Amino acid sequence: MTPLERAFREDRAQVVATLARRLGDLQLAEDAVSEEFAAAAVTWPSAGVPDRPGAWLTTTAWRKALDVLRRDRSEPGTVDAPVPPAPEPGLQREDALLQLVLTCCHPALAIEARVALTLRHVAGLSVAQIAAGFLVPEETMAKRLVRARTKIRQTAISFELPEPEGLAERLSSVQTVLYLVFTEGHRASGDGPAIRGELCEEVIWLARQVHRLLPGDGETTGLLALMLLQHSRAGARHDESGRLVPFAEQDRARWDERAIAEARHLLSTTGRGPVGPYQLQAAIAALHAAATTADEVNWPRIADLYGLLDRVAPSPVVTVNRAVAVGRADGPRAALALLQPVLAEGRLADYAPLYAAHADLLERAGDGHAAVEAWRRAAELTRNPAEQAALERRAGGT
C-alpha cells in the first residue's frame, strides 16, 4: 500500500468529518478533500510525504474550501456570512469520524439515503461504485446523494455528537445501515455474482471503525462479530463454476479460520450489558462455525437462541429462521407448525427464504409434491440468478 493509499484509507474519512462539521456542508467538504488527494498524488512523489498526512490534508483541504466559500460569497446577490473557524488538525479525530457516521445515518433520512451517504463519505466509494453495488444507474445514485445532502443542510441536521440519551437511537440506525449493506453483499440481489465480496469487506471495515470508536457497545461488537462469521464462509459458498454450495455441503477447510477466531474473541468481550439481537445472531453463527461437520451442528442450542431472539426482537423473519433450527432439532413436523402462522399471515409473501425453508421442511416430512411447489415459488421470488438456479435444481430434485 502506497502512502497515498494508506492516507486515503486511514485519514480521508476523518478529514471529511472535520471539515463537514466546521462548514456544515458535506458536499463542500468532500469536494475539497477529493481535490487535495488529487494534488497529493502529484506532489507527494517528488516533494515527499508529510510527517502527518492527515493534518496536511486537513489544512490544505480547508484552504481549498475557504477559497470556494469566498468566491461564492463575492458573487452579486449573495449574503455575506462569517467564515467558519479553522479546524484544529489532529484533534478529536475519533469524535469527528463518529459525528460523520451518525450524521450520514441520521434517522430523519430515508434508509436508501443513509446507505448511499455512508458508502460515499465514510467509506470513500465513488458514486459509480455505489451505483454498481446496488444495481441502479449512476445518475440515479448521484441524485439520491444530492437530495440527502440537501436535506442535511436545509433541516440543519447537526454534525455534533448527540447527548448520551440520544446516542442509542442514532447508533441503532448506524447498525441497521451497516448490516443492510453487508446483507446486500453477502446475499446479492439482481444480476451478477451471488456474493459481492468487495461490498462485504468495505462494510466490515466500516464496522471496525465504529467498534474502535465505541468498543464497549455490545451490539456494535456483536454486529462486527456476526459479519466476520458470515463472511468467513465466502470462499466456500460457490464452486468453480459459480454455483452456490448449500451450507451443509460446504468445504469447511475453505472457511476463514482467522476471521472466525477474531469473531469469537469479540463475542468473549460482550456480556456485561443487555444482550441484543446482533449478539444473539453472532452467537448462533459461532455455533455453526464451531461444528467440524454439518452433522455436528448444535441445533437444539441454536433453536433455543432463536427462541430468545424471537422474544428480544420478534419478527416473521426470525420465526422462519427459528423454524429451520427447530426442524433440525425436533423434526420437520414441529417446525411446520411453527411456520404455518407466518405462511397464513402473508407479510412475507414475497420473501424467498420463507418458501425455501417451507420446501425443505416439507421434503423432509415426506410431502414431495408440496415441496416441489414451494421450491418453485422460492425460485420465482429470488432476485439473484445464481440463487435462482440453485433453487430450481432443488425443485427438479438435482
VMD Tcl script that draws the C-alpha trace (Angstrom):
set ca {
  {0.00 0.00 0.00}
  {1.45 3.35 -1.03}
  {1.50 6.31 1.42}
  {-1.31 7.93 -0.56}
  {-3.43 4.78 -0.45}
  {-2.78 4.45 3.29}
  {-3.78 8.07 3.86}
  {-6.96 7.53 1.85}
  {-7.87 4.51 3.93}
  {-6.80 5.81 7.33}
  {-7.28 9.59 7.19}
  {-9.77 10.54 4.46}
  {-12.97 9.99 6.43}
  {-11.66 11.88 9.48}
  {-10.63 14.83 7.31}
  {-14.03 14.94 5.60}
  {-15.69 14.72 9.01}
  {-13.63 17.55 10.47}
  {-14.32 19.88 7.56}
  {-18.00 18.98 7.31}
  {-18.57 19.77 10.98}
  {-16.90 23.18 10.61}
  {-18.52 24.03 7.29}
  {-21.94 22.50 7.83}
  {-21.70 21.39 4.19}
  {-20.89 17.77 3.46}
  {-20.53 18.22 -0.31}
  {-18.12 21.15 0.03}
  {-16.02 19.14 2.48}
  {-15.96 16.09 0.20}
  {-15.05 18.14 -2.87}
  {-12.19 19.92 -1.09}
  {-10.75 16.69 0.29}
  {-11.02 14.96 -3.09}
  {-9.12 17.82 -4.75}
  {-6.36 17.66 -2.16}
  {-5.94 13.93 -2.61}
  {-5.57 14.57 -6.34}
  {-2.97 17.22 -5.54}
  {-1.16 14.87 -3.17}
  {-0.93 12.26 -5.92}
  {1.08 14.80 -7.91}
  {3.19 16.44 -5.19}
  {3.99 13.70 -2.69}
  {6.12 11.52 -5.04}
  {8.52 14.45 -5.64}
  {8.18 16.62 -2.53}
  {7.87 13.75 -0.09}
  {5.09 12.50 2.17}
  {4.23 14.88 5.05}
  {5.06 13.66 8.55}
  {1.35 13.86 9.44}
  {-0.61 13.20 6.24}
  {-3.98 13.68 7.92}
  {-3.03 17.08 9.31}
  {-1.60 18.14 5.92}
  {-4.78 17.10 4.14}
  {-6.97 18.85 6.73}
  {-5.08 22.13 6.38}
  {-4.86 22.15 2.59}
  {-8.44 20.97 2.08}
  {-9.64 23.64 4.50}
  {-7.88 26.33 2.47}
  {-9.46 24.94 -0.68}
  {-12.93 25.03 0.91}
  {-12.41 28.62 2.09}
  {-11.40 29.66 -1.43}
  {-14.69 28.23 -2.71}
  {-16.67 29.97 0.04}
  {-15.05 33.34 -0.62}
  {-15.55 33.02 -4.37}
  {-19.22 32.13 -3.94}
  {-19.84 34.97 -1.47}
  {-18.22 37.52 -3.77}
  {-20.84 36.91 -6.44}
  {-23.60 39.55 -6.75}
  {-26.72 38.86 -4.74}
  {-25.10 36.57 -2.18}
  {-25.48 37.18 1.55}
  {-22.26 37.91 3.39}
  {-21.70 35.47 6.25}
  {-18.81 34.94 8.65}
  {-16.16 32.47 7.62}
  {-16.29 29.44 9.93}
  {-13.34 28.94 12.29}
  {-10.49 26.76 11.07}
  {-10.34 23.19 12.32}
  {-7.59 22.04 14.63}
  {-5.78 19.29 12.69}
  {-5.29 16.03 14.50}
  {-7.50 16.88 17.48}
  {-10.54 14.75 18.39}
  {-10.26 12.71 15.21}
  {-12.27 9.86 16.69}
  {-15.13 12.18 17.65}
  {-15.09 13.73 14.17}
  {-15.43 10.35 12.48}
  {-18.22 9.26 14.81}
  {-20.00 12.55 14.12}
  {-19.82 11.88 10.38}
  {-21.10 8.31 10.71}
  {-24.00 9.40 12.91}
  {-24.91 12.24 10.53}
  {-24.87 10.02 7.44}
  {-27.07 7.51 9.27}
  {-29.44 10.05 10.80}
  {-32.93 8.56 11.32}
  {-34.53 11.59 9.63}
  {-33.06 10.43 6.31}
  {-34.54 7.67 4.17}
  {-32.72 4.36 4.57}
  {-31.53 4.44 0.93}
  {-30.03 7.89 1.56}
  {-28.28 6.71 4.73}
  {-26.70 3.82 2.87}
  {-25.51 6.00 -0.01}
  {-24.11 8.73 2.24}
  {-22.24 6.25 4.42}
  {-20.62 4.49 1.49}
  {-19.73 7.76 -0.24}
  {-18.47 9.93 2.59}
  {-17.32 7.46 5.25}
  {-16.07 4.55 3.14}
  {-14.96 6.78 0.25}
  {-16.56 4.74 -2.54}
  {-17.20 6.58 -5.79}
  {-20.73 7.27 -6.98}
  {-20.14 4.76 -9.80}
  {-19.07 2.06 -7.33}
  {-22.10 2.60 -5.10}
  {-24.47 2.60 -8.07}
  {-22.95 -0.63 -9.36}
  {-23.20 -2.24 -5.93}
  {-26.93 -1.55 -5.74}
  {-27.69 -2.01 -9.44}
  {-29.00 1.47 -10.16}
  {-27.84 3.98 -12.81}
  {-25.00 6.25 -11.71}
  {-27.18 9.32 -12.37}
  {-29.88 7.95 -10.06}
  {-27.36 7.41 -7.26}
  {-25.85 10.88 -7.78}
  {-29.31 12.48 -7.45}
  {-30.00 10.43 -4.32}
  {-26.82 11.76 -2.74}
  {-27.60 15.35 -3.69}
  {-31.08 15.12 -2.18}
  {-29.71 13.62 1.03}
  {-27.01 16.26 1.45}
  {-29.53 19.00 0.71}
  {-31.83 17.66 3.43}
  {-28.95 17.62 5.92}
  {-28.21 21.26 5.13}
  {-31.79 22.54 4.90}
  {-33.05 20.79 8.02}
  {-29.86 21.68 9.93}
  {-29.08 18.10 10.92}
  {-26.22 18.56 13.37}
  {-22.75 17.14 12.90}
  {-22.24 17.33 16.67}
  {-22.35 14.23 18.84}
  {-25.75 13.70 20.45}
  {-26.20 13.62 24.19}
  {-25.79 10.15 25.76}
  {-29.56 9.61 25.93}
  {-29.83 10.24 22.18}
  {-26.83 8.15 21.18}
  {-28.60 4.78 21.47}
  {-31.21 5.60 18.83}
  {-28.62 7.08 16.48}
  {-26.27 4.12 16.97}
  {-29.11 1.71 16.21}
  {-29.57 3.48 12.87}
  {-25.86 3.10 12.12}
  {-26.02 -0.62 12.87}
  {-29.08 -1.02 10.65}
  {-27.31 0.68 7.74}
  {-24.14 -1.37 8.13}
  {-25.98 -4.68 8.28}
  {-28.22 -3.76 5.35}
  {-25.18 -3.03 3.18}
  {-23.44 -6.20 4.36}
  {-26.51 -8.30 3.59}
  {-26.65 -6.88 0.07}
  {-23.07 -8.01 -0.45}
  {-23.46 -11.35 1.33}
  {-26.73 -12.24 -0.41}
  {-26.57 -10.06 -3.51}
  {-29.68 -9.20 -5.47}
  {-30.01 -8.69 -9.19}
  {-27.72 -9.85 -11.98}
  {-24.13 -10.78 -11.32}
  {-22.42 -12.90 -8.68}
  {-24.38 -14.23 -5.71}
  {-21.76 -12.75 -3.38}
  {-20.19 -9.29 -3.67}
  {-17.08 -9.75 -1.57}
  {-15.79 -6.22 -2.01}
  {-19.02 -4.78 -0.59}
  {-18.83 -7.11 2.41}
  {-15.20 -6.20 3.06}
  {-15.94 -2.49 2.81}
  {-18.74 -2.61 5.36}
  {-16.67 -4.82 7.69}
  {-14.02 -2.08 7.57}
  {-16.71 0.46 8.47}
  {-17.93 -1.72 11.34}
  {-14.35 -1.94 12.63}
  {-14.17 1.86 12.70}
  {-17.40 2.16 14.68}
  {-16.25 -0.60 17.06}
  {-12.90 1.17 17.50}
  {-14.76 4.33 18.47}
  {-17.24 2.52 20.76}
  {-15.50 -0.67 21.93}
  {-17.77 -1.02 24.95}
  {-21.02 -1.17 22.99}
  {-22.12 -4.80 22.99}
  {-24.35 -4.59 19.92}
  {-21.65 -2.89 17.82}
  {-19.25 -5.66 18.89}
  {-21.86 -8.31 18.13}
  {-22.54 -6.84 14.71}
  {-18.86 -6.90 13.76}
  {-18.55 -10.49 15.01}
  {-21.66 -11.51 13.05}
  {-20.29 -10.03 9.82}
  {-16.92 -11.72 10.29}
  {-18.55 -15.09 10.91}
  {-20.86 -14.85 7.93}
  {-18.15 -13.58 5.60}
  {-15.73 -16.28 6.79}
  {-17.68 -18.75 4.62}
  {-17.46 -16.67 1.44}
  {-14.79 -18.84 -0.17}
  {-16.86 -21.99 0.28}
  {-20.26 -20.69 -0.79}
  {-19.76 -21.28 -4.50}
  {-17.94 -23.84 -6.62}
  {-15.56 -23.26 -9.53}
  {-18.45 -22.79 -11.95}
  {-20.07 -20.15 -9.75}
  {-22.88 -22.39 -8.48}
  {-23.97 -21.82 -4.90}
  {-22.98 -24.59 -2.50}
  {-25.56 -25.36 0.25}
  {-24.35 -24.77 3.80}
  {-24.34 -28.47 4.69}
  {-22.17 -29.30 1.66}
  {-19.56 -26.55 2.05}
  {-15.90 -27.48 2.41}
  {-15.15 -26.17 5.89}
  {-11.44 -26.20 5.15}
  {-12.15 -23.18 2.93}
  {-13.66 -21.17 5.77}
  {-11.56 -18.29 7.08}
  {-10.40 -19.54 10.49}
  {-8.69 -16.24 11.33}
  {-11.97 -14.34 10.92}
  {-13.79 -16.97 13.00}
  {-11.21 -16.68 15.79}
  {-11.47 -12.89 15.77}
  {-15.25 -13.08 15.98}
  {-15.09 -15.48 18.92}
  {-12.72 -13.14 20.73}
  {-15.05 -10.20 20.10}
  {-18.00 -12.12 21.49}
  {-15.98 -13.02 24.59}
  {-15.74 -9.29 25.39}
  {-19.53 -8.84 25.50}
  {-22.00 -9.96 28.14}
  {-21.64 -7.13 30.64}
  {-24.82 -5.43 29.44}
  {-28.18 -6.44 27.96}
  {-27.92 -8.98 25.16}
  {-29.23 -7.59 21.88}
  {-30.20 -9.13 18.53}
  {-26.80 -8.76 16.85}
  {-25.08 -10.51 19.73}
  {-27.60 -13.34 19.59}
  {-27.24 -13.73 15.82}
  {-23.46 -13.75 16.21}
  {-23.72 -16.44 18.90}
  {-25.82 -18.54 16.50}
  {-23.28 -18.06 13.71}
  {-20.48 -19.01 16.11}
  {-22.23 -22.30 16.88}
  {-22.40 -23.06 13.16}
  {-18.68 -22.27 12.87}
  {-17.78 -24.46 15.85}
  {-19.08 -27.65 14.21}
  {-16.44 -29.55 12.24}
  {-19.14 -31.15 10.05}
  {-22.73 -30.27 9.19}
  {-23.92 -33.24 11.25}
  {-22.27 -31.85 14.39}
  {-24.13 -28.52 14.42}
  {-25.74 -27.98 17.83}
  {-29.26 -27.45 16.52}
  {-31.04 -27.65 19.92}
  {-28.89 -24.81 21.26}
  {-29.40 -22.81 18.06}
  {-33.16 -23.31 18.31}
  {-33.05 -22.03 21.90}
  {-31.11 -18.94 20.83}
  {-33.60 -18.24 18.05}
  {-36.38 -18.54 20.62}
  {-34.61 -15.90 22.71}
  {-34.08 -13.73 19.63}
  {-37.79 -14.03 18.83}
  {-38.50 -12.56 22.28}
  {-35.84 -9.83 22.13}
  {-36.54 -8.72 18.53}
  {-39.67 -10.53 17.28}
  {-40.25 -10.62 13.54}
  {-41.60 -13.09 10.97}
  {-38.08 -13.44 9.52}
  {-36.74 -14.55 12.91}
  {-39.61 -17.05 13.15}
  {-38.62 -18.51 9.76}
  {-35.05 -18.99 10.92}
  {-36.23 -20.42 14.20}
  {-38.41 -22.92 12.33}
  {-35.39 -24.11 10.33}
  {-33.46 -24.72 13.57}
  {-36.43 -26.42 15.25}
  {-36.81 -28.63 12.19}
  {-33.28 -29.87 12.66}
  {-33.56 -30.19 16.44}
  {-37.08 -31.59 16.87}
  {-38.12 -32.75 13.41}
  {-39.95 -31.21 10.45}
  {-43.48 -31.57 11.84}
  {-42.74 -29.32 14.85}
  {-41.12 -26.79 12.55}
  {-44.02 -26.80 10.06}
  {-46.40 -25.99 12.91}
  {-44.19 -23.03 13.83}
  {-44.02 -21.84 10.22}
  {-47.73 -22.15 9.42}
  {-48.82 -18.84 11.04}
  {-46.17 -16.95 9.06}
  {-47.38 -18.52 5.82}
  {-51.00 -17.73 6.69}
  {-50.33 -14.15 7.73}
  {-48.92 -13.20 4.34}
  {-46.47 -10.48 5.47}
  {-43.60 -12.45 3.89}
  {-45.48 -13.41 0.74}
  {-42.58 -12.16 -1.41}
  {-39.76 -13.47 0.81}
  {-37.94 -16.28 -0.99}
  {-36.24 -17.76 2.13}
  {-39.67 -18.43 3.66}
  {-40.62 -20.73 0.79}
  {-37.16 -22.32 0.70}
  {-37.47 -23.15 4.40}
  {-41.01 -24.44 3.85}
  {-39.87 -26.56 0.92}
  {-37.03 -28.14 2.89}
  {-39.31 -28.99 5.80}
  {-41.99 -30.45 3.50}
  {-39.36 -32.52 1.71}
  {-38.04 -33.96 4.96}
  {-41.60 -34.57 6.15}
  {-42.21 -36.73 3.07}
  {-44.51 -34.38 1.15}
  {-42.52 -34.28 -2.07}
  {-45.19 -32.75 -4.31}
  {-45.82 -29.77 -2.00}
  {-42.07 -29.37 -1.55}
  {-41.54 -29.00 -5.32}
  {-44.18 -26.27 -5.46}
  {-42.54 -24.43 -2.58}
  {-39.07 -24.72 -4.18}
  {-40.51 -23.28 -7.39}
  {-42.13 -20.40 -5.50}
  {-38.81 -19.60 -3.80}
  {-37.02 -19.64 -7.17}
  {-39.59 -17.27 -8.67}
  {-39.11 -14.76 -5.85}
  {-35.33 -14.66 -5.58}
  {-33.59 -11.80 -7.37}
  {-30.18 -13.38 -7.93}
  {-29.66 -15.71 -10.92}
  {-27.19 -17.99 -9.14}
  {-29.51 -18.44 -6.17}
  {-32.46 -18.92 -8.51}
  {-30.62 -21.68 -10.35}
  {-29.84 -23.43 -7.06}
  {-33.48 -23.35 -6.03}
  {-34.63 -24.60 -9.40}
  {-32.25 -27.54 -9.07}
  {-33.86 -28.37 -5.73}
  {-37.28 -28.18 -7.37}
  {-36.07 -30.60 -10.01}
  {-34.55 -32.94 -7.44}
  {-30.93 -32.34 -8.53}
}
mol new
graphics top color blue
foreach p $ca { graphics top sphere $p radius 0.5 }
foreach p [lrange $ca 0 end-1] q [lrange $ca 1 end] { graphics top cylinder $p $q radius 0.2 }
display resetview
